[in-house]
Amino acid sequence: MPSSLLRDTNFPLRILIVEDHAIQRMVLRLLLQQSGVSHIDEAEDGYQALSRLESACYDLMICDLDMPRLDGIQLMRHMRSLEHVPLLVYCSAQAEDILHSVSRFGFHHELSVLGCLQKPVSLAQLKPLLHACVKQLDGRWQTLSGSPHAFSRQELRDALRSGQILPWYQPKINPQTLETVSVEALARWQHPVHGLISPGMFLPRIEETGLAEELLCTMLEHSVRDCCEWDSLFPEMDLGVAVNINVSEFDLPDMPDKLNAILRAAHLSPARITLELTETQPLDNLSCSLENAIRLRVMGFNLALDDFGAGYSGFHHLREIPANSVKIDRTLVHKAAGDPAAEKLLGFAVRMLQSQHVSVVVEGVSRQQDFDLVKQLRVDLVQGFLLAEPMSREQLAGFIRHPLLLPQVVS
């Protein structure tokens, strides 16, 4: 390793460079490598950065302020709702008063801004900021063990039962009309000490401690309650809600009855709820899974296969499980945009699914070219940071009240 800067840390730094100029990206990469950083990714603009931030976890993002399409300031505004928010260093040749305002802007958006790199960037500027990054991450490691293992089962259970862990909602939007049709409920923990904690820091621990079923029921109860509130505010909408369920909960014999009881207690039709089966592992008990899937569909629930086309989720499980919706994995769309052969295959898959009365949702739409492609392919729904980021119940009501005004996605 060229430098001892990172030798004694508990983990290798993962850094994302966001810069529209290729030469500047190359210079930053070389300086980081000289400092001992080996895991470095790059993005050419804010939308590409969001796409990377949605699909990978980074410790630090070095970001230019002045970029086309989505600049550094706009990117900072979007970052708060990411599942994992990196520390931030920005690059600029702007005046000192502007840089000070940028730091305050980051503070108001609950971002950890370590400082600024003045262009042209030098190793002398970079090293102190990397030291600050390592120090802050080491602090997190010591207080949170750098992983979800610091949270006890009792602390997690208390958070679930006291309303600290609540759903935030990301709209699913019709790409042809830009109307919000449904939302996906995503767990967020507003910790009284640590603030807003990303799901990656507590969801694995919830599964390890056997609280995944309680989380599922808690998320569904809050989502159903919010859905009833939206009905009173927007009676003409019939807004749907998608809730994630993993394989271990899906295999439980009494799960359909528990979920249906929550809907009956609220007098809400199961047709308003989509259960998104997240396959982080194969379906071990296909017999029980199939029984539950059939019972849930008979009760009126919608069933979706998440991350379709990646991992364990594909046409095989669609043949076995009576799902009426799939979520196309974001990487398939990213690869298809600009690749005629991949685009043709994706279009074939979309048409085949829709011909079998399976609705097609595309997630992770954060680039203009991705939106243009899925609109052209006439998928049913899209979601992603280009359209709308996850938001609280109150923010969603405001989002629905006002038309979706996004010039960058209106052709």
N, C-alpha and C positions, 0 to 999 in steps of 0.2 A: 504494500500500500504506500503511495507516495507521501502520505502525511499521516501523523499520529492523531489527527483531529478526531477521528471516529473510532479509534482503536479500542477505547475502553467503554464504549456505549453498550447498552443492552440489546441493541437492535440496529440493523443497517438502515440508513436514511433512504427513503423513497421520495424523490423530488420530481415535480412537474414544472417544466419551463413553458411559459405561455408568452410567445413573442412572434410577431408577424414577419420580422426580417430574418432570413435564413442565416446571415452572417452573425447577427447578434445571438441567435440560438446556438450556433457553433461555438462562439466565444464563451458563452455561459457554460456550455457542456464541458469544454476543455478546462475551464477554471474549476468547475466542480470535481472533475476527475483528478485534477492536481491536488485537490483538497481531500481526496480519499473517498469521494462518493462514487458508487458504481451503478446504482439503480436510478437511471435518469430517463424520463419520458418527455416528449415535446408535444406542444399544440400550437397551431398557427394563429388561432383566434379564440375568442371567448366561447363560441359555440362548440368548437372542437375540444376546448378545455372542459366544458360541462360534460360532454360525452365521456371523456376519460375519467372525470371525477365521479361520475355515476357508476362506472364499471370497475374502478380500482381505488384503493386507499393510498393516499400520499401523506407523508409527514409534513412536507413543505411545498408551497407553490411560489415560484418566482415569476411575477407577472408584469408585463409591460402595461402602462396606462393607456397609451394612444394606439388603438388598433381598429381596423375597419370592422363593420358589422356589429360586433358586440365588444365594446371596449373594456378596459380593466375595471372601471368604476361600475359599469352595468354588471359585469361578472361578479364583483363583490356582493352586489345586491342579491343575486341569485344564489350565492353560496350558502346562505344561512340555512336553507332547507335541505342541504345535502345530508345523506346519512353519515358521512364522515367528512368533517371540515378540517382541512390542513391548516397549519400555520402559514402566514403570508408575508412575503417580501415583495415589494413592487419596484420596478425599474422606471426611471424617468429622467428627463433633462429639464423638468419644470422648475419654476421658482420655489423658494423655500416655503412661502405662505401657502401655495397650492399643496405642497407635500404634507404640510401640517394638517391641512383640511382633509386630505385623504386619510391620514391616520385617525382623525376624529370620526370620519365617515365609517371606517372599519369598526371602530369602537362602538358606535351606535348600532351597528348591525351584528354586534357580538362576535366579531372576528378578531383573532389574535394577530395583529400586525406587528412584526418584529422590527421593521425599519425599511429603509429605502436604499437602493443601489443607484448611484448617479452614473449616467452614461457619459463616457465609456467606462464600463465596469472593469475593476481591477481586483486582483487577488487580495490586496490589502483591505478593500472594502468588504469583500465577500466573507473572509474568514471570521471576523467578529460576529457577523449575523449567523453563520453556521454554528459557532460556539453558543450563541443565544438560543438557537433552535435546539441543539443537543441538550442544553441545560433545561429548557422548558419541557422537552419530551422526557428527560430523566425524571423531572418532578412529577409528571403525569404517571410515569412508570412506578414511582414510589408510592403515590397516593391511590392510584387505581390499578397498580401492578402492570400497567401498560396493556391490560387485557381485561376481559369481563370477569376474571376470577376474584376480584376484590369484593364484589357485592355478595353478601350472604343471602341465603334463601329467605331468611326472615325479612331482610331489608327489601328484597324484591317483592315478596308477598305484601308487605306493608304498602309499597309503592302502588301495586295493583289495586289494593283495596281502599286506598285513600284518594285515588283519582289523580295521582302524579303521572301515571302512564296512561296516555289518552291517544285516540286516533287523530292524526292529521290527514287531510284529504287532498289527493291529487286528481284533478278533473280528467275524465276521459271524454274526448271531444270528437264530434263528427267532422272529418276533414273536409267534407264538401260544404257544410253549412256553418262550421265553427261553433256549433251549439254544444253546450255541456249536456251530455246524456247520462253519465254516471260518474262515480268517483271511486278511487281505491283508498281504503283505510290503511294508513301506515303508522306503526307504533312510534310514539315519541315520549321521552321521559323528561319531565320538567323537575329536575332534582332541586330540593331546597338549598343545597350547598354548592353543588357542581354546576348548576344551571342546566341548560338543554343538553342532554346526553344523546349521542347518536345511537341508533339501533345496534350497530356493530359492537358497541361496548356493553350491551346488556342482554340482547336476544340470545346469544349463545349460552350465556349463564342461565337464562330462564329455562332453556331446554335441558341443560345439564342438571338442574335442580328439580326437575319434574314439574315445573310450573307452566309448561306450554299450553296445557289444556285450560288452565285458569286464565292465561293471557288471551287465548282464543275467545273464550266466553266473555271476558271483560271487553275485548274489542268489539265483539258482536253486540253486546248490550248497549255500549255507548253509541255505536253506529246506528242501531235501531232507534234509540232515543233521539239522536240527531236527525234521522230520517223523518221521524214523526214531526219534529219541529220544522223541518224544511217543507213538509206537506202543508203546514198551516201558513207558511210564508209564500210558498209557490205551489198552490194546489193544482196547477195545470201541468206540472213537470213530471211527476212520478219518477223522481231521481233515484237511480239504482246505486247500490253500494257493493263494492267487492271487498271481501275479507280474506286474508291469507290463511290457509290451513296446511300444515305440513303432513308428511306421510304418517308419522307416528300417531298423530291425533286422528287422522282419517281412518286408520285401521281399528280404532276403538269401537267395539260392538254397539255401545249405547250412544255414540256421538250424534247420529241423526235425531234421536229423541230429545237430547239436551238442546240442540240448536233450534229444533222446531218449537220447543217449549218457550224459548226466549222470544220467538216471533209471535206465538199465540198470546203471551202475556202482554205484548205491546199492541195486539190487534193489527199487525202488519203482515201483508202477504209475503210468503217466502219468495215469490217471483221477483221481489225487489232486491233480493240478495244473491250475489254471485260468490261462490266459494272457490278461491283460486288455489289449486293444489300445487304447492311448491315442492318440487322433487329434489331435495338435497341428497336423497338416497333412493335406491330402487324400491318398488312396491314388493315387500317380502311376502305379505299375506294377500295375494291377489283375490282369493275367494272372499275374504272379509271386505276388502276394498271394493270389490264389485258389488257386494250386497249393500254396502253403505251408499255407494254411488247411485244404485238403482232406487233405494229408499229415499234418498235426498231429492232425486229428480221427480219421483212420484209425489213427494210432499210439495213440490213446486219450486224448490231451489234451482238456481242455475249453477252449473259446474264448469269451471275453466281449468285447462292445463296451462300452467305458467312456464315461461322459458321454453316454449315449444321450438323444437329444432336444435336444442342444446342439451347436453347432459343426458338424463334419463328420459326426458319428455320428447315424444315423437309419435309417428303414426302408429307404432305398435300399441302404445297405451291408449291412443284415441280409438283404436279398434276394440280394446278390452273395456275401457271405461266410457260410459255414455255421457261424455262431456258435450255441452252445446256451445262452447266457446274455447278459443285458444289465444294465448298471448305469444306473438312471434318474438323470439329472442332478439334483442337489439343488435347483436353482432351480425346477424344475417342481413339486416337492413343496411347497416353501415357498409358491409362488404358489397352489397348489391348496387348501391348508389355509385354510378360511374362505371360499373362492370356489366356490359350488355348480357353476357352469358349468365352471370349470377342473377341479374334482374329478371331474365326470362324464367329461370327456375323458381324464383320467389313468386313471380306472377302466376306460374302454373300451380304452385302450392296454394296460393290464396284462392284461385278459382275453384280448385278441387275441394277445398274445405268449405267454401260457401255453397258449392253445389250439393254438399251433404248437410246443408242447413246448420253449419257451424260458423258462428260469427268470429271474425278475425280482428284482434286488437294488437296494435304495435306499440310497444313501450320504448322509453329511452329516446324519443325523438328530440334531438337537441341541435340538429343541423338543418339548414334550409334544404339541402339536396335530399335529405331523408324524408322530410315532409313532402316535397314535390313528388318523390317516388311513390310513397304510400297513398297519396291523393290520386295519383295517376292509376295505381293498381286498384283503387276503390275499396280499400280495407274499410271495415265498419267503424272502428274507433282508433284514436291515437292518444298517447299521453307522453309527456316529456317536458323538459325545461324550456324548450322553444315556445311552448304553448302556455303552460302554467306549472308552477312548482307546488309541492305539497304545502298546505296551509291549514290554519286552525278552522274550527267550525264557524267562528264568527267571520273570519276572512273569506271563507267560501261563500257565505250568504252575500257578502258584498260583491264577490266576483260574479255570482249569478245575476245579481241585479243589473249589472252593467254589461253591455255587449262586449264581446271579445274583440278588441281593437289591436290587431297585430299586423301592421303593414308588411312585415317580413314574410308572413305566411299567406298573404292574400294575393292571389295571382289574377 
